[in-house]
């Protein structure tokens, strides 16, 4: 422990950027200490904090930390991923220790994955293939922490992107519930909502998992995110792309998910906005075009009524492509009561 404290004191007192030999030695010593004491929560906590600092550029500079690609490459090479994932099992002591370790561990993994996509398999396979389970477990244990939920959702999103095996793995360890609880518990935190929507979108490509998401309130969570953050363009894009997948009934297009009135209104409000941009208008129209193929949704949209502003927005979307023109036709038909 004293040795690790000495390493920590040295590294936090200077900037190791560009000092590869010192950086390599620091990482190697930290990982070795953690590997030698995998069940010592205090050592693992300090080690994860050390690795989290190393994974960002400018250890003592002011301003938000930036992922250090070079350092993250060394972390992968020197088995830091295995050490960090293993450390997530050592948090059986004080609650404060558990929180700090989990927070730093997920941030390290997120930084590594952001800079090196090839680290995906290392994270999944670490500690006898328990990486995903431990990430989700950390989210569920610390559901009150917005930063842990944000990092957890980013990791799920990234690890499961175009990977059906990882999607199934997340589902098996209650990952969908973790994402939805994150959205419900941190509805005012845009970063959590944005990354949770991204995670839901990725997970929804598995039809069975999509059903689980819908049945557990995933659609309403996306709608709530749109309502709570009506000016956050990226968040709205993530929510709309998630909804495009979630509300569609692949086998029966005429029976999409029944949307709430609030959801219909949120999508219409996006179309009426002059500041959110054409791309988001197209996404919102896409969602509406799927929804209005169901009678209940079409009636809700008809209640909104046509206005000059809405017609202008729809015309702009229609002009962007032949597919979007057909989508707009369906929306206008619903707005006019099916005529």
TORKOL-4160 file (C-alpha; in steps of 0.2 Angstrom, whole numbers, padded with zeros to 4 digits, m for minus):
339
<pt num="1" X="0000" Y="0000" Z="0000"/>
<pt num="2" X="0014" Y="0012" Z="0005"/>
<pt num="3" X="0023" Y="0008" Z="m0012"/>
<pt num="4" X="0007" Y="0012" Z="m0022"/>
<pt num="5" X="0004" Y="0028" Z="m0012"/>
<pt num="6" X="0022" Y="0034" Z="m0017"/>
<pt num="7" X="0019" Y="0030" Z="m0035"/>
<pt num="8" X="0002" Y="0040" Z="m0034"/>
<pt num="9" X="0011" Y="0055" Z="m0026"/>
<pt num="10" X="0025" Y="0055" Z="m0039"/>
<pt num="11" X="0013" Y="0054" Z="m0054"/>
<pt num="12" X="0000" Y="0067" Z="m0048"/>
<pt num="13" X="0015" Y="0079" Z="m0044"/>
<pt num="14" X="0021" Y="0079" Z="m0062"/>
<pt num="15" X="0014" Y="0078" Z="m0080"/>
<pt num="16" X="0020" Y="0061" Z="m0087"/>
<pt num="17" X="0014" Y="0066" Z="m0105"/>
<pt num="18" X="0028" Y="0062" Z="m0117"/>
<pt num="19" X="0038" Y="0053" Z="m0104"/>
<pt num="20" X="0035" Y="0035" Z="m0110"/>
<pt num="21" X="0048" Y="0026" Z="m0099"/>
<pt num="22" X="0041" Y="0034" Z="m0083"/>
<pt num="23" X="0023" Y="0031" Z="m0089"/>
<pt num="24" X="0026" Y="0013" Z="m0093"/>
<pt num="25" X="0035" Y="0010" Z="m0076"/>
<pt num="26" X="0021" Y="0019" Z="m0067"/>
<pt num="27" X="0007" Y="0009" Z="m0075"/>
<pt num="28" X="0017" Y="m0007" Z="m0073"/>
<pt num="29" X="0020" Y="m0004" Z="m0054"/>
<pt num="30" X="0001" Y="0001" Z="m0052"/>
<pt num="31" X="m0006" Y="m0014" Z="m0061"/>
<pt num="32" X="0007" Y="m0026" Z="m0052"/>
<pt num="33" X="0001" Y="m0019" Z="m0035"/>
<pt num="34" X="m0017" Y="m0022" Z="m0039"/>
<pt num="35" X="m0014" Y="m0039" Z="m0046"/>
<pt num="36" X="m0005" Y="m0044" Z="m0030"/>
<pt num="37" X="m0019" Y="m0038" Z="m0019"/>
<pt num="38" X="m0035" Y="m0041" Z="m0029"/>
<pt num="39" X="m0046" Y="m0042" Z="m0013"/>
<pt num="40" X="m0039" Y="m0026" Z="m0005"/>
<pt num="41" X="m0052" Y="m0013" Z="m0008"/>
<pt num="42" X="m0041" Y="0001" Z="m0003"/>
<pt num="43" X="m0027" Y="m0004" Z="m0014"/>
<pt num="44" X="m0039" Y="m0007" Z="m0029"/>
<pt num="45" X="m0047" Y="0010" Z="m0026"/>
<pt num="46" X="m0030" Y="0019" Z="m0026"/>
<pt num="47" X="m0025" Y="0009" Z="m0041"/>
<pt num="48" X="m0040" Y="0013" Z="m0051"/>
<pt num="49" X="m0039" Y="0032" Z="m0046"/>
<pt num="50" X="m0021" Y="0031" Z="m0052"/>
<pt num="51" X="m0025" Y="0023" Z="m0069"/>
<pt num="52" X="m0040" Y="0035" Z="m0071"/>
<pt num="53" X="m0028" Y="0050" Z="m0070"/>
<pt num="54" X="m0015" Y="0042" Z="m0081"/>
<pt num="55" X="m0029" Y="0039" Z="m0095"/>
<pt num="56" X="m0031" Y="0057" Z="m0097"/>
<pt num="57" X="m0019" Y="0071" Z="m0104"/>
<pt num="58" X="m0011" Y="0084" Z="m0093"/>
<pt num="59" X="m0012" Y="0077" Z="m0075"/>
<pt num="60" X="m0010" Y="0094" Z="m0066"/>
<pt num="61" X="m0017" Y="0105" Z="m0080"/>
<pt num="62" X="m0033" Y="0115" Z="m0077"/>
<pt num="63" X="m0049" Y="0112" Z="m0088"/>
<pt num="64" X="m0058" Y="0096" Z="m0092"/>
<pt num="65" X="m0047" Y="0080" Z="m0094"/>
<pt num="66" X="m0044" Y="0074" Z="m0112"/>
<pt num="67" X="m0042" Y="0055" Z="m0115"/>
<pt num="68" X="m0023" Y="0052" Z="m0118"/>
<pt num="69" X="m0023" Y="0039" Z="m0132"/>
<pt num="70" X="m0004" Y="0035" Z="m0130"/>
<pt num="71" X="m0007" Y="0032" Z="m0111"/>
<pt num="72" X="m0022" Y="0021" Z="m0115"/>
<pt num="73" X="m0013" Y="0011" Z="m0127"/>
<pt num="74" X="0000" Y="0007" Z="m0113"/>
<pt num="75" X="m0014" Y="0003" Z="m0101"/>
<pt num="76" X="m0020" Y="m0010" Z="m0113"/>
<pt num="77" X="m0003" Y="m0017" Z="m0117"/>
<pt num="78" X="0001" Y="m0018" Z="m0098"/>
<pt num="79" X="m0015" Y="m0028" Z="m0093"/>
<pt num="80" X="m0023" Y="m0013" Z="m0084"/>
<pt num="81" X="m0040" Y="m0018" Z="m0091"/>
<pt num="82" X="m0039" Y="m0035" Z="m0082"/>
<pt num="83" X="m0034" Y="m0026" Z="m0066"/>
<pt num="84" X="m0048" Y="m0014" Z="m0067"/>
<pt num="85" X="m0061" Y="m0026" Z="m0070"/>
<pt num="86" X="m0055" Y="m0038" Z="m0057"/>
<pt num="87" X="m0055" Y="m0023" Z="m0045"/>
<pt num="88" X="m0073" Y="m0021" Z="m0047"/>
<pt num="89" X="m0076" Y="m0037" Z="m0036"/>
<pt num="90" X="m0066" Y="m0030" Z="m0022"/>
<pt num="91" X="m0078" Y="m0017" Z="m0017"/>
<pt num="92" X="m0086" Y="m0026" Z="m0002"/>
<pt num="93" X="m0080" Y="m0013" Z="0011"/>
<pt num="94" X="m0086" Y="0004" Z="0015"/>
<pt num="95" X="m0099" Y="0012" Z="0004"/>
<pt num="96" X="m0087" Y="0027" Z="0000"/>
<pt num="97" X="m0073" Y="0015" Z="m0005"/>
<pt num="98" X="m0086" Y="0006" Z="m0016"/>
<pt num="99" X="m0092" Y="0021" Z="m0025"/>
<pt num="100" X="m0075" Y="0029" Z="m0028"/>
<pt num="101" X="m0068" Y="0013" Z="m0035"/>
<pt num="102" X="m0082" Y="0010" Z="m0046"/>
<pt num="103" X="m0082" Y="0028" Z="m0052"/>
<pt num="104" X="m0064" Y="0027" Z="m0057"/>
<pt num="105" X="m0064" Y="0010" Z="m0064"/>
<pt num="106" X="m0079" Y="0014" Z="m0076"/>
<pt num="107" X="m0070" Y="0030" Z="m0081"/>
<pt num="108" X="m0054" Y="0021" Z="m0085"/>
<pt num="109" X="m0063" Y="0008" Z="m0095"/>
<pt num="110" X="m0073" Y="0021" Z="m0104"/>
<pt num="111" X="m0057" Y="0031" Z="m0108"/>
<pt num="112" X="m0048" Y="0016" Z="m0115"/>
<pt num="113" X="m0062" Y="0011" Z="m0126"/>
<pt num="114" X="m0064" Y="0028" Z="m0133"/>
<pt num="115" X="m0046" Y="0029" Z="m0138"/>
<pt num="116" X="m0044" Y="0011" Z="m0144"/>
<pt num="117" X="m0060" Y="0001" Z="m0150"/>
<pt num="118" X="m0049" Y="m0014" Z="m0151"/>
<pt num="119" X="m0050" Y="m0015" Z="m0132"/>
<pt num="120" X="m0068" Y="m0021" Z="m0133"/>
<pt num="121" X="m0064" Y="m0039" Z="m0132"/>
<pt num="122" X="m0052" Y="m0036" Z="m0118"/>
<pt num="123" X="m0065" Y="m0028" Z="m0107"/>
<pt num="124" X="m0078" Y="m0042" Z="m0111"/>
<pt num="125" X="m0066" Y="m0056" Z="m0108"/>
<pt num="126" X="m0057" Y="m0049" Z="m0092"/>
<pt num="127" X="m0059" Y="m0058" Z="m0076"/>
<pt num="128" X="m0066" Y="m0074" Z="m0083"/>
<pt num="129" X="m0078" Y="m0066" Z="m0095"/>
<pt num="130" X="m0086" Y="m0055" Z="m0082"/>
<pt num="131" X="m0082" Y="m0038" Z="m0088"/>
<pt num="132" X="m0100" Y="m0034" Z="m0094"/>
<pt num="133" X="m0108" Y="m0041" Z="m0078"/>
<pt num="134" X="m0097" Y="m0030" Z="m0067"/>
<pt num="135" X="m0100" Y="m0014" Z="m0077"/>
<pt num="136" X="m0119" Y="m0017" Z="m0075"/>
<pt num="137" X="m0117" Y="m0022" Z="m0057"/>
<pt num="138" X="m0108" Y="m0006" Z="m0053"/>
<pt num="139" X="m0122" Y="0004" Z="m0061"/>
<pt num="140" X="m0135" Y="m0005" Z="m0051"/>
<pt num="141" X="m0126" Y="m0004" Z="m0035"/>
<pt num="142" X="m0123" Y="0015" Z="m0037"/>
<pt num="143" X="m0139" Y="0020" Z="m0046"/>
<pt num="144" X="m0139" Y="0037" Z="m0037"/>
<pt num="145" X="m0122" Y="0042" Z="m0046"/>
<pt num="146" X="m0125" Y="0052" Z="m0062"/>
<pt num="147" X="m0107" Y="0050" Z="m0067"/>
<pt num="148" X="m0107" Y="0031" Z="m0065"/>
<pt num="149" X="m0123" Y="0029" Z="m0074"/>
<pt num="150" X="m0116" Y="0040" Z="m0089"/>
<pt num="151" X="m0100" Y="0030" Z="m0090"/>
<pt num="152" X="m0109" Y="0014" Z="m0088"/>
<pt num="153" X="m0122" Y="0018" Z="m0102"/>
<pt num="154" X="m0107" Y="0024" Z="m0114"/>
<pt num="155" X="m0098" Y="0007" Z="m0110"/>
<pt num="156" X="m0114" Y="m0003" Z="m0114"/>
<pt num="157" X="m0117" Y="0007" Z="m0130"/>
<pt num="158" X="m0099" Y="0005" Z="m0136"/>
<pt num="159" X="m0097" Y="m0013" Z="m0131"/>
<pt num="160" X="m0114" Y="m0019" Z="m0139"/>
<pt num="161" X="m0113" Y="m0009" Z="m0155"/>
<pt num="162" X="m0115" Y="m0021" Z="m0169"/>
<pt num="163" X="m0111" Y="m0036" Z="m0157"/>
<pt num="164" X="m0126" Y="m0047" Z="m0154"/>
<pt num="165" X="m0116" Y="m0058" Z="m0142"/>
<pt num="166" X="m0113" Y="m0043" Z="m0131"/>
<pt num="167" X="m0131" Y="m0037" Z="m0132"/>
<pt num="168" X="m0137" Y="m0054" Z="m0126"/>
<pt num="169" X="m0123" Y="m0053" Z="m0112"/>
<pt num="170" X="m0130" Y="m0036" Z="m0106"/>
<pt num="171" X="m0148" Y="m0042" Z="m0106"/>
<pt num="172" X="m0143" Y="m0058" Z="m0096"/>
<pt num="173" X="m0135" Y="m0047" Z="m0082"/>
<pt num="174" X="m0150" Y="m0035" Z="m0081"/>
<pt num="175" X="m0142" Y="m0022" Z="m0091"/>
<pt num="176" X="m0158" Y="m0016" Z="m0099"/>
<pt num="177" X="m0165" Y="m0013" Z="m0081"/>
<pt num="178" X="m0149" Y="m0003" Z="m0077"/>
<pt num="179" X="m0151" Y="0008" Z="m0092"/>
<pt num="180" X="m0169" Y="0012" Z="m0088"/>
<pt num="181" X="m0166" Y="0015" Z="m0070"/>
<pt num="182" X="m0152" Y="0027" Z="m0075"/>
<pt num="183" X="m0164" Y="0037" Z="m0086"/>
<pt num="184" X="m0178" Y="0037" Z="m0072"/>
<pt num="185" X="m0166" Y="0042" Z="m0058"/>
<pt num="186" X="m0157" Y="0055" Z="m0068"/>
<pt num="187" X="m0170" Y="0063" Z="m0079"/>
<pt num="188" X="m0162" Y="0080" Z="m0077"/>
<pt num="189" X="m0144" Y="0075" Z="m0082"/>
<pt num="190" X="m0143" Y="0077" Z="m0101"/>
<pt num="191" X="m0127" Y="0067" Z="m0103"/>
<pt num="192" X="m0135" Y="0052" Z="m0094"/>
<pt num="193" X="m0151" Y="0053" Z="m0105"/>
<pt num="194" X="m0141" Y="0055" Z="m0121"/>
<pt num="195" X="m0130" Y="0040" Z="m0118"/>
<pt num="196" X="m0144" Y="0029" Z="m0111"/>
<pt num="197" X="m0154" Y="0033" Z="m0127"/>
<pt num="198" X="m0138" Y="0027" Z="m0137"/>
<pt num="199" X="m0137" Y="0011" Z="m0127"/>
<pt num="200" X="m0156" Y="0007" Z="m0129"/>
<pt num="201" X="m0154" Y="0010" Z="m0148"/>
<pt num="202" X="m0139" Y="m0002" Z="m0149"/>
<pt num="203" X="m0148" Y="m0015" Z="m0139"/>
<pt num="204" X="m0164" Y="m0014" Z="m0148"/>
<pt num="205" X="m0157" Y="m0022" Z="m0164"/>
<pt num="206" X="m0160" Y="m0038" Z="m0155"/>
<pt num="207" X="m0179" Y="m0041" Z="m0157"/>
<pt num="208" X="m0181" Y="m0051" Z="m0141"/>
<pt num="209" X="m0172" Y="m0037" Z="m0131"/>
<pt num="210" X="m0182" Y="m0024" Z="m0140"/>
<pt num="211" X="m0197" Y="m0031" Z="m0133"/>
<pt num="212" X="m0190" Y="m0031" Z="m0116"/>
<pt num="213" X="m0185" Y="m0013" Z="m0118"/>
<pt num="214" X="m0203" Y="m0008" Z="m0123"/>
<pt num="215" X="m0211" Y="m0018" Z="m0110"/>
<pt num="216" X="m0201" Y="m0010" Z="m0096"/>
<pt num="217" X="m0204" Y="0008" Z="m0101"/>
<pt num="218" X="m0190" Y="0011" Z="m0113"/>
<pt num="219" X="m0200" Y="0021" Z="m0125"/>
<pt num="220" X="m0208" Y="0032" Z="m0112"/>
<pt num="221" X="m0190" Y="0035" Z="m0105"/>
<pt num="222" X="m0185" Y="0042" Z="m0122"/>
<pt num="223" X="m0200" Y="0053" Z="m0123"/>
<pt num="224" X="m0197" Y="0060" Z="m0106"/>
<pt num="225" X="m0179" Y="0064" Z="m0111"/>
<pt num="226" X="m0185" Y="0073" Z="m0126"/>
<pt num="227" X="m0198" Y="0083" Z="m0115"/>
<pt num="228" X="m0185" Y="0087" Z="m0101"/>
<pt num="229" X="m0171" Y="0093" Z="m0113"/>
<pt num="230" X="m0180" Y="0101" Z="m0128"/>
<pt num="231" X="m0165" Y="0111" Z="m0134"/>
<pt num="232" X="m0152" Y="0097" Z="m0133"/>
<pt num="233" X="m0149" Y="0093" Z="m0151"/>
<pt num="234" X="m0138" Y="0078" Z="m0149"/>
<pt num="235" X="m0149" Y="0070" Z="m0135"/>
<pt num="236" X="m0164" Y="0073" Z="m0146"/>
<pt num="237" X="m0156" Y="0064" Z="m0161"/>
<pt num="238" X="m0151" Y="0049" Z="m0149"/>
<pt num="239" X="m0169" Y="0048" Z="m0143"/>
<pt num="240" X="m0176" Y="0049" Z="m0160"/>
<pt num="241" X="m0165" Y="0036" Z="m0167"/>
<pt num="242" X="m0169" Y="0024" Z="m0152"/>
<pt num="243" X="m0187" Y="0027" Z="m0155"/>
<pt num="244" X="m0186" Y="0023" Z="m0174"/>
<pt num="245" X="m0180" Y="0006" Z="m0169"/>
<pt num="246" X="m0191" Y="0004" Z="m0153"/>
<pt num="247" X="m0208" Y="0009" Z="m0160"/>
<pt num="248" X="m0208" Y="m0001" Z="m0176"/>
<pt num="249" X="m0216" Y="m0018" Z="m0177"/>
<pt num="250" X="m0205" Y="m0027" Z="m0190"/>
<pt num="251" X="m0218" Y="m0041" Z="m0193"/>
<pt num="252" X="m0233" Y="m0030" Z="m0193"/>
<pt num="253" X="m0230" Y="m0012" Z="m0198"/>
<pt num="254" X="m0248" Y="m0007" Z="m0195"/>
<pt num="255" X="m0246" Y="m0011" Z="m0177"/>
<pt num="256" X="m0232" Y="0000" Z="m0170"/>
<pt num="257" X="m0230" Y="0004" Z="m0152"/>
<pt num="258" X="m0244" Y="0014" Z="m0146"/>
<pt num="259" X="m0237" Y="0031" Z="m0142"/>
<pt num="260" X="m0242" Y="0043" Z="m0128"/>
<pt num="261" X="m0250" Y="0060" Z="m0132"/>
<pt num="262" X="m0234" Y="0068" Z="m0124"/>
<pt num="263" X="m0223" Y="0058" Z="m0136"/>
<pt num="264" X="m0233" Y="0063" Z="m0151"/>
<pt num="265" X="m0232" Y="0081" Z="m0145"/>
<pt num="266" X="m0213" Y="0080" Z="m0142"/>
<pt num="267" X="m0210" Y="0074" Z="m0160"/>
<pt num="268" X="m0221" Y="0088" Z="m0167"/>
<pt num="269" X="m0212" Y="0101" Z="m0157"/>
<pt num="270" X="m0195" Y="0095" Z="m0164"/>
<pt num="271" X="m0203" Y="0098" Z="m0182"/>
<pt num="272" X="m0209" Y="0115" Z="m0177"/>
<pt num="273" X="m0192" Y="0121" Z="m0170"/>
<pt num="274" X="m0182" Y="0133" Z="m0181"/>
<pt num="275" X="m0166" Y="0130" Z="m0171"/>
<pt num="276" X="m0164" Y="0111" Z="m0170"/>
<pt num="277" X="m0159" Y="0108" Z="m0189"/>
<pt num="278" X="m0165" Y="0098" Z="m0204"/>
<pt num="279" X="m0157" Y="0082" Z="m0198"/>
<pt num="280" X="m0167" Y="0081" Z="m0182"/>
<pt num="281" X="m0183" Y="0086" Z="m0192"/>
<pt num="282" X="m0180" Y="0071" Z="m0203"/>
<pt num="283" X="m0177" Y="0059" Z="m0188"/>
<pt num="284" X="m0193" Y="0066" Z="m0180"/>
<pt num="285" X="m0203" Y="0064" Z="m0196"/>
<pt num="286" X="m0196" Y="0046" Z="m0198"/>
<pt num="287" X="m0203" Y="0041" Z="m0180"/>
<pt num="288" X="m0220" Y="0049" Z="m0184"/>
<pt num="289" X="m0221" Y="0040" Z="m0200"/>
<pt num="290" X="m0219" Y="0023" Z="m0192"/>
<pt num="291" X="m0231" Y="0028" Z="m0178"/>
<pt num="292" X="m0246" Y="0034" Z="m0188"/>
<pt num="293" X="m0247" Y="0017" Z="m0197"/>
<pt num="294" X="m0256" Y="0013" Z="m0181"/>
<pt num="295" X="m0274" Y="0019" Z="m0179"/>
<pt num="296" X="m0272" Y="0025" Z="m0161"/>
<pt num="297" X="m0256" Y="0035" Z="m0165"/>
<pt num="298" X="m0264" Y="0043" Z="m0181"/>
<pt num="299" X="m0279" Y="0049" Z="m0171"/>
<pt num="300" X="m0267" Y="0057" Z="m0158"/>
<pt num="301" X="m0258" Y="0066" Z="m0172"/>
<pt num="302" X="m0274" Y="0071" Z="m0180"/>
<pt num="303" X="m0279" Y="0080" Z="m0164"/>
<pt num="304" X="m0263" Y="0091" Z="m0165"/>
<pt num="305" X="m0270" Y="0098" Z="m0182"/>
<pt num="306" X="m0260" Y="0105" Z="m0196"/>
<pt num="307" X="m0253" Y="0122" Z="m0196"/>
<pt num="308" X="m0243" Y="0132" Z="m0209"/>
<pt num="309" X="m0227" Y="0130" Z="m0198"/>
<pt num="310" X="m0229" Y="0111" Z="m0197"/>
<pt num="311" X="m0233" Y="0110" Z="m0216"/>
<pt num="312" X="m0218" Y="0120" Z="m0220"/>
<pt num="313" X="m0207" Y="0109" Z="m0209"/>
<pt num="314" X="m0214" Y="0093" Z="m0217"/>
<pt num="315" X="m0212" Y="0100" Z="m0235"/>
<pt num="316" X="m0194" Y="0103" Z="m0231"/>
<pt num="317" X="m0192" Y="0085" Z="m0225"/>
<pt num="318" X="m0201" Y="0078" Z="m0240"/>
<pt num="319" X="m0189" Y="0087" Z="m0252"/>
<pt num="320" X="m0174" Y="0079" Z="m0244"/>
<pt num="321" X="m0176" Y="0061" Z="m0252"/>
<pt num="322" X="m0189" Y="0050" Z="m0260"/>
<pt num="323" X="m0190" Y="0040" Z="m0244"/>
<pt num="324" X="m0194" Y="0055" Z="m0234"/>
<pt num="325" X="m0207" Y="0061" Z="m0246"/>
<pt num="326" X="m0216" Y="0045" Z="m0243"/>
<pt num="327" X="m0215" Y="0046" Z="m0224"/>
<pt num="328" X="m0222" Y="0064" Z="m0225"/>
<pt num="329" X="m0236" Y="0058" Z="m0235"/>
<pt num="330" X="m0241" Y="0046" Z="m0221"/>
<pt num="331" X="m0240" Y="0060" Z="m0208"/>
<pt num="332" X="m0250" Y="0072" Z="m0218"/>
<pt num="333" X="m0263" Y="0059" Z="m0221"/>
<pt num="334" X="m0264" Y="0056" Z="m0202"/>
<pt num="335" X="m0265" Y="0075" Z="m0199"/>
<pt num="336" X="m0280" Y="0076" Z="m0211"/>
<pt num="337" X="m0289" Y="0062" Z="m0203"/>
<pt num="338" X="m0285" Y="0049" Z="m0216"/>
<pt num="339" X="m0291" Y="0058" Z="m0231"/>
